[in-house]
Amino acid sequence: MTAVIDEPTTHKVRGWAAPPRPVWEEAPTRAGLAGKGIILALACLAVVFPLWIVIVTSLSTRRTIDEAGGLVMVPKDITFIAYQELLSGGQVTRAALVSIGVTLVGTLFSMTVSVLCAYGLSRTDSLGHRWILMTLLATMFFSAGLIPTYLLVQTLGLTDTYLALILPSAISVFNILVLRGFFMNISQELIDSARIDGAGDFRILWQIVMPLSRAVIAVITLFYAVGYWSAWFNASLYLNDQNMLPLQNVMIQLVQKQEAPVGLGQAIRTGQLSGLAVQMAVMVMALLPVAVLSPFVQKHFKKGMLTGAVKG
């Protein structure tokens, strides 16, 4: 009895047999393309529609908000009074300056330490390379906890200082590992040739490694900047002075209606300004820097993240 062996199905193209292709490599049908378009459109609408409501409400008058019964979807009687009052001075303006300063200083400090650490760990012949790497990896899975961290910050005298907003969360081991993976992909022959010419480690890092790593550096810089700009937990723990609070904490107070910002309470009480419009305006101010910077870094995301994660 002869066994019959089924041969794999082949596709004939112009007289020759082409090997079979997986289903996911087949050309999409019109129905499939239409379905993808509908799903993407719905996803974009789910993201854009809430932002539209926030922006329109922040630009609406008190009368328009009262007529809509709250959030406004259709723009009417556009006014910038909420932004004018917020930026005219007071707690919100001061909080925005605090957030900008903490973000700039914190991002610079975090990137400096992360780049130096990642470059050192990318050189497998460096002193204590393996033990330092294992120690960093251990911190990703184990931590001392909230109370020991608070006691450490308090013992160091960092409470009610801006350093408490930077140092406790200055370093991300994940970002260091991504930078390390990218640095390890740089040609070793290029670095060796620079050493033969007399270049030291700092010159190699500054003139060779960093220019070749612009993509991953841009991505990690954005990660740190967004983290500092959006941070609120450290401020709620370590700051007692209301004048030192960053923008995110002031926004939380507004949304929870704990208290009106200094200089706006009278305007809200007299009916010149809607409290809801102020809340939405602060939200727009908090989202604006991230929305403006993200498109400029978007082109680096694929190269920076995928290439940095290949080796490690």
N, C-alpha and C positions, 0 to 999 in steps of 0.2 A: 504494500500500500504506500503510495507516494504522498508525502505531506505537501500541502499547498501553502506556500508562503506568500502572504500579501505584500506586494511591493508598495512603497510609499507613493502616494499620489503626486504626480508632477504636473506642472503647467507648461503647455507648449506655447512658446513665443517665437513667431517667425521661423517655424520649422525645427527649433531645437527645444529640448526638454529642460526647463528651468527647475531648480530644486524648490521644494515647497517652502512657503514662508509662514511664520507664525501669524496668528490672527491679528495681533496688534500692529503688524507691519503692513497689513493690507490698506489700500487706499480707502479713506472714509467715504461713506455714501452721502447723498444729499441730505437724507434724513438725519444722519449722524452729525453733519456739519450744522444743520439747523438746530438740532438739540443742544450742541455745544454753545452756539451763539445765544440761545435763549437762557441757558444756565449762567453764562458769563454776564449777560445783561442783568439778570436777576441779582447776581452777586454784587455787581457794581451798584445797582439800585439800593441794595440793602446797606451798602457802605455810604453812598452819597446822600441818600434821603435824610438820615438823621443829622448829618453835617449841614445840609441845606436848612433844616428846621432851626438848628442852633444859630446859624448865621443870620437868617431872616428875623428871628425873634430878637437877637441882639440889636438889630437895626430898626426895630419897630417902636412906635410911640406907646405911651401908656394906654391911650384910647384904643389903639389897634389890638393890643394884648388883651384888654378887657373885653372887647367885642369878640375876639377869638376864644375867649374862655381859658387862656393859657398860652401854650405854644402856638406860633404863627407859621402857617405853611405857605400862604400867598402873600407876597410883599405888598405893603401899602403904607403910605406916609413914611418913607424911609428917612431916618434921622441917625446922626452919629453922636447924639448927646451922651449915650452911655460910655463910649470910648473917650469922648472929650473929658468927661468927669473922672474917669479912671486914670487918664494920663495927665491930668492937671496937677498931680501931686497927691501925697497921702500914702496910705498903707499899701495900696495896690502897686503904685509906681515904685515904692521902695522895695516891695517884695519882688517885683520884676527885675530890678537891678541886682538884688541879692541872688536870684536864680541865674542871671546872666554871669555874674562874677564867679559863683560856685561852679557853674558849668565850664567856663573857660579854664579856670585854675585847676579844677579837678580833672578835666579831660587831659590837659597838658601833663599833669603829674602822673596820671594813670598810664598814659601812652608811653611816657619816658621809662617808667619802671617796667612796663610790660614788654617793650621792645628790647630793653637791655637784658631782661630775664630770658626772653625767648631766644635771643641771639646766643646767649651763653649756653642754654640747654640744647641748641641746635648743633653745637660743636661737641661731638660725642667724646672727644679726648679732653674736655675741660675737667677741672678739679671738682670731684664730688658730683659729677653730672647725674649719675643714676640715683643717688640718695636724695638729691634735691628734687629730682623729678618725681620720685615716689612720694616724697613729703607733700608736694603740691597736689598730686593726685589724691592723696588721703584726705585733704581738706575739702574735696568735692563731695565726699561721702560722710564725713564726720565733722561736727562743729561743736564748739563749747556750749552754745546755747545763748539765749537772749540775756539772761541775768548775769552770767559771767562777763559777757561782752559789755553790758552796761556798767558793771563794777570796774572793769578795766578802763573804760573811757572816763569814768568819774575819778578814778585814782590818778590818771594822767593829767587831770585838770582840764579836760577838753569840753566839759559841759558849758553851755552858753557861749561857745566859740564856733566860728565857721569851720574850723578844722574837724569838728564832730560831724559835719556834713560830707566830708571828703575821705578822711582816713579809714573809718570802719568799713567802707565799701569801695576802696580805691582800686583793688586788684581783683580781676576775674581770671581764675585758672583756665576756664574754657577759652577765653580770648588769648591767653598766653600759648595754649596748645595749638590754636589755629595759626598764630604767628610763627611758632616753632616749626610747624609742618610746612609752611610756605618757605621759610628760610632754608630748610633742609633740601628743598627742591632746586635751590640755586646751584649752579655748576661749581663743583669743588675745584675744578681746574682754574676757573676764573679767580677764585679766592687765593689759590696757591700761587698763581702768577703775580697777584698783588703783593703777596708776602715776599716773593723773590725780589720784587722792586723796592722792598723796604717798608711797605705799609703795615701799620699796626692794626690791632683789632678795632679800635674806635674809628680809624680812617676807613677801614674796609666796611664797617657798618654804615658810616655816614655817606660815603661816596659810591659804594657798590651795592650793598644789600638793600638799603632803604630806597634808592631810586628804582631798583628792580621790583620792589614790593609795594609800589604805590597803591595797587588795587586793594590788597588785604589791609594795608594801613588805613586807607580811606574808610573801609567797612568797619574795622574795629574802632576807629575814632568816632564814627557815627553811633556805634553801640554804646560807647562810654558817654558820649554827649547826651544821648536820649535818656540813658539811665540817670545821669545827674539832673537833667532838666525835669524829669518826671518823678524824682524821688521826693517822698514826703514823710516816710516812716522815721528816718533818723532825726529829722527836725522835730517831730512830735515827741520823740524820746529825750533828746538832749538839749533842746532849746526851751527856755521858760520865758524869754523876752519876746513879746509880740512884735516888736520892731525888727527882729532878726529873722522872722519867718520867711521862707521862700514863697514863690507864687502858688505852688501847688497846695500848700497848707492854707493860704488865704482863700483859695478857691473852695477848699473843703468846708471852711467856715461859712462861706457864702451859700453853698449848696445846702448845707445843713441848717442854714438860717440861724447860726449861733449868734452872729453879730454883724452889723454892716460895717464896711471899711470906713476908716476915719475920713471925714469930708463928704461922705455920701449919705449918711444917716438922715441929715436934715432934708436933702433933696428928695429922698424916698418918702419921708414922712409928710412932706408938703405936697406930694403928688406930682412933682416935676419929673420924676424918674421912676420907672418901674423896677422893682427889685428883681423880677425875673429877667428883664433885659440886662441888668448888671451881671447876673449869674452867667447868662449866655455869653456876654462880652468877655468875661474873665476866662471862660472856657476857650473861646476863640483865640485869645492872647496866649493861652497855654499850648494850644495846638499849632499855632502859626509857625513857630521856628522849625518844628519837626516836618511840617508839610512843605515848607520852603526848601529845606536842605535835602530831604530824601530823594527828589528827582535827580539831583546832581551826583549823588552817590550810587544811584540805582544801577548804572551801567557797570559798576565794579562788583556788585554783589555776587554774580555767578562765578566770575574768575577768582575773586578774593576768597570766598567761602569754600568752593569745591576744590580749588588747587591747594588751599591750605589744609584741607582735610584728607588729602591723598596719602600723605606720609606721616608717620608719627611715632 
